[in-house]
Amino acid sequence: MHEFKYRNNQLYCENVLVGKLAKTFGTPLYVYSYHTLIDHYLKLKSAFSEINPLICYSVKANSNLSILKALIAKGAGLDIVSGGELFRAQKAACPPQRIVYASVGKTDKEISAAIARGILFFNVESLAELKNINRIAKGLNKITRVAIRINPDVEAKTHKYISTGKITNKFGIDLASAYKILLLRSKFENLNICGLHIHIGSQITQSAPFVEAIKKVADFIQRLKNKGLVLEYLNIGGGLGIIYDREAPQTAEIYANEIIPLLKKTGLKIILEPGRFILGNAGILVVKVLYIKHTLKKKFIIVDGGMNDLIRPALYNAYHQIVPLSLRVGEPVSAREKVDVVGPICESGDFLAKGRLMAKVKEGDYLAVMSAGAYGFSMSSNYNSRLRAAEVMVAKDKALVIRKRETCEDLIRNEII
Ligand code: LLP
């Protein structure tokens, strides 16, 4: 469910007319619904209320400070993957004991900063990294908590670029190697190996792969217990799929009902790291039609937002629904036509939709690219020296700019001639 709905044939975000936002703040423009994102967070929280997990929102999905603050205020923690995200977490005043830190390539500087900050734990992805964190903690005269990220070798049934739980992926440590590490844990004098972590991929629509992965890890935890090795945390990652097109993903309740019995059996404190589930359908990208171009073979709708603003179609061939801000009533379905919706960037991969059946649009019309709240702005760039879009947060009938549109000066800020 989301708060982007038509009233009198005009698209609204909560109680605000999206067309008015486009005119006031310009396009391309990201628009978020505060109540949608909070509602999604609370849905997950209530589905899992029986085990009261710590929900660490995955910052990479959308790292705007206002969004982080909104979720932290509701009790969320953060899942971070870089020194930059650690900095954001600090700026958003996230209590450090609610921060978990993953990534296969943490640098010494990032590790030191996170230890100094006193985060809850690192999710460690290799033996080499474990040794390095131990060394750095020793230098700082600290004992640092870590969780071992397990690679459970499970097929997540999602796009191959965002599938992370197969043994051929760079993530995590296989069960046999993890077992050896855990038995030798006393050798890591400055580490408290207190948990396990899994994250098998993103945009996973069925619960079966999650269940399979959790079962494997739960059995592993039992094996460790039998050896007298008791842990404190199990971090089950993110990955919950959402509706972009015709997906029928598991609901939070179905997901929770399937895995809570397994999680309870472990007796550990549970952590979740959702990103897309919270933000995905809480945001849209509004663009304006610049030109309509007929070629010998195709019709192109050229808009003012491109792959630098939203790279998902270009990178994953991802589907995003595209709808007009103003519906034209009485137009027959037969008036629909197949078009490519493309951006201004000098690459043929710069498209938002290909061969899409759409109602007629004309130059100057505004379009909304739906489900763009997660991995939209956070993956945007300045390619072609384009200025990154502004972001607006809507709550009921209020709209606040939460990131200003960039200026040309922003583009060259760090350059030296
Ligand atoms: N935890 C870890 C360790 C992760 O690597 C990720 C996402 C998450 C949690 C959050 O996953 P989510 O709940 O959002 O599925 N750019 C891609 C998605 C990449 C996901 C990377 N890791 C996309 O646009 O589809």
Residues whose N, C-alpha, C, O or C-beta is under 5 A from the ligand:
A	BS01	LLP	S58 A61 A102 I162 H199 G201 S202 Q203 G237 G238 G239 L240 E273 P274 G275 R276 F277 R312 Y375
